[in-house]
């Protein structure tokens, strides 16, 4: 057998001990004799029958492939919990997550725009090729690689980005690549609008924070998220507000503190 078979024995022990079962208890739960189970865990069963591998993988709610080929002893507790709940595959994009796109005559991806009137329908139509094909589409120069979409934002939670702006975002397949406090559009399975927030992954949840400090942060479960689009740029027809007096005072204060630190460094 390959090295993957060796992982089966060590993985079996790890999965059992994480659930705090004795070998006898685990054998009984699987419907095996104590001798048969002990032989498998101790590596004395060189070629476990496929039916046993399927049965054990189903019991621990993981794939046969991970049971046999992955060295789970090197995985973190968080990764193991996500593996057992199916969350790891979903977060990493390995679990089927359909993204419908359109292409132009040159077979290059379009940038689809989701207008305000299509917001409510996006939840049901985000994976529907016909719905996506009906969206307005265009191209923009100098976009990096990836799939992009434009979303309108509303409300005051991300001020000073004005309500009514359109944000251009890149599709994120592997959610683990999102760095803490990254601005993103989230499509939630129970919302009729887009959520535009600073996103930080925390175990099986996302912490969502607004740019406007008036709004309190909150969390959503990973299972409640359908799509994540990372902020790239935005456009607005509204001119930025001039700096307020308090902003000017803050800027002067920062300059004074910098001068003080510089002076102190000379002594």
N, C-alpha and C positions, 0 to 999 in steps of 0.2 A: 504493500500500500504506500501511498505518498505521505508526506508530512501532514497532510490534512487529516489523515486518520488519527494521528497522534493528538491533534487538537480535539478530536471527538472525546477521547478519554478525559483529558484535562477539563474540557468544557462541561462534560457531564458532572464531574465533581464540583466544579464552580457553581453551576446552576442549582445543584442540590443543596450545597452548603449555604447559598444565598437565601434559600427558603427555610433553612434551619431544619431540614429533614435528616434523619439518620438513614443509613443505607437500607435498613430493614423497612422503614416507613416509605422510602422512595420506591423500593421494589414492590411493595403492596399497592401503592398508588398506580403504578404502571401495569400491575397484574403479572409481575414476574416473581420467580423465586428469589430468595436472598442470594443464593449462589450465582444465579444467572446475572443479576444486576451487578454484584460485586465484581464478577469477571469482566464485565464491560467497562466499569469505571476504573479498574486496575490495569486495563490494557491487555488482559489475557484473552479477549475475544478479538481475534485478528481481523475477521471479516463480518462485522455485524450485519445481519440481514437488512435489506432496504426497508422492509415493513417495520422493523424495530426503529430505524432512524426516523422514519415518518412519524411513528407513534410518539417517540421522545420529543421530537421537534414540536409536534402539535401540543404536547403537554406543557412545554415551556413557552409556547406561543412565539417561536422563532422559526426561521426557515431552515430546511435541511442543509442548505448551502452554508449558512453561518454556523450551524451546529458542527459541521464537519471541517470546513475550511478556514474559519476565522479563529484566531487565537484570542478568545474572550478574556483570558487572564490579563491581557494588556489594555483592556478597555476600562474607561472610567465608570464609576457607578451611574453617572448621568447617562452615558451612552448605553449601558446595559438596560436601564429602565426604559429608555426610548426604544431600544430593540424589542423588548418584551411587549410594549404597547403598540408596536408598529410605527411609532413616532419618528424613529431614526430614518427609516426609508422615506417617510413623508417629508420630513424637514430637508433631507438631502436631495429630494427630487427624484429618487429612485422609484418610489411608488408612483404609479401612473397618475400624472397630472397634466391633462391636455391643455395645450395653448394653441388656439386658432390664430393664424396669421394670413396676411394677403401679400402678394408680390406684384411688381410692375411688369411691364413688357420685357424688361431685361432680366427678369427672374431675381430681382433684388427686393428685399422686404420693404413694404411701405411702413410709414409711421401713421398708424390709425389715430383718429381723434374721436374721443367720446364726448359728444356735446351734452349740455345740461339736460336736454329732453331725453337722452338715452341713459341717464344715470340709473333710473329705477330698473330699466331692462337689462343692465349690464350684469347684475347678479345672476339672472337666469340664463343670459345669453353669452357669458364670457367664454364658454367652451363651444358655442354653436357657430360653425363656419359661416352659415348664412347671415347670422346677426353681425358678425365681425366684418363680413364682406360688404354689408350695407352701411358701415360707418364711413364718414369722410376720411380720406387718406391723402397723404402728400409725402414729400421727401424733404429732408434738411441736410445741408452740407456739414461736413466735419463731425458727424456723429461717430463715436468709437464703435467697435464691434458689439453685437448684441441685438436684441429685439426691443424696440422702443414704442411707446404709446403716450399720447397726450391726454391729460385729465384736467377738467376745470375744478377749481377749489372754491369753496364758499365758507363764510363765517370768519370769525376774528381769532380763532385759536392759533393761527400761525403768523399773526401780525409781527413784524411790519410787512410781510408778504400780503398784499391787499386781497380781499375777497374778490372773486371774479378773475383772478389770474389763472393762467393755464400752465401746468407743470409738465415737463417732458421727463419721462422716467424710463429706466432700463429694466427689463424683466429679470427677476432673480429666481433662478431655478433651485440652487442650493442655498437654503436660508441660513446655513451655518457660516456663510461667507460675509454676512452682514456684521459690520463692526459696530460696537456700542455707539448709541446716539447718532444713528444714520437716518437722515430724513427719507421717508418712504411713503408711498401710497399703499394702503392695505385694502384688499377687497375681503370683507367679512361675510360669512354665510347667513347672518341675520340682520344685515343692514341694507338700507335702500340708498345709501350714499357712500362715497369714498371716505376713507380715513387717512388724512395726511398728518403724520406725526414723526417725531424722532423715535426710532425703534431700537430697543436693546433686548436681546434674547436672554431670558432667565429660566433655565431648565425647560419646562414644558409650557412656558408662557412668554409673551412679549410684553415688555414695559413700554407704554406709549406716553410720550411727553410732548407738550405743546411748546412752540416758540414763545407764545404769549404767557407770561407767568401767572396771569389771572386764572388760567385753566389748570386744574389739578391733574397729575399723571394718573394713569390707571393701567390695568393689565388685561390681556385677552389670552385665552388658551390657544395653543398652536392649532388644535383641532378646529377652531372657529375661523381660521384664516384660509382663504381660497387662493389668493394670489398676492405677491409682493412685488412692487415696482420701485426701484431705487431712484431717488431724485437725481436728475442730471442738470436741468436748467429750468428757467421759467420765463414767461413773457406776460406783459401786462400793458394795458392801455392807460394805466393810472400813473401819474408822476409820483416819485417818492416824496414823502413829507420832508420839509426842511428840518435840520437838527433842532431839537428843543433846547431850552435853556439848561435843563437838567443834564442833557447829554453833553452840552458844552462844558458845564461845570465838572462832569465826570472826566472829560478828556483833559481839562486843565489839571485836575487832581492827579491823574495818572502821570502826566508830564512832570509834575512837582515831585512825586514819589520816585520817578526814575532819576531825576536830578539828585535827590537826596541819597539814593543808593549809589550813584556814581561818586558823589563827594565822599561818602563813607568808605568806598573802596580805595580811596587815595590815602587813607590814614591807617 
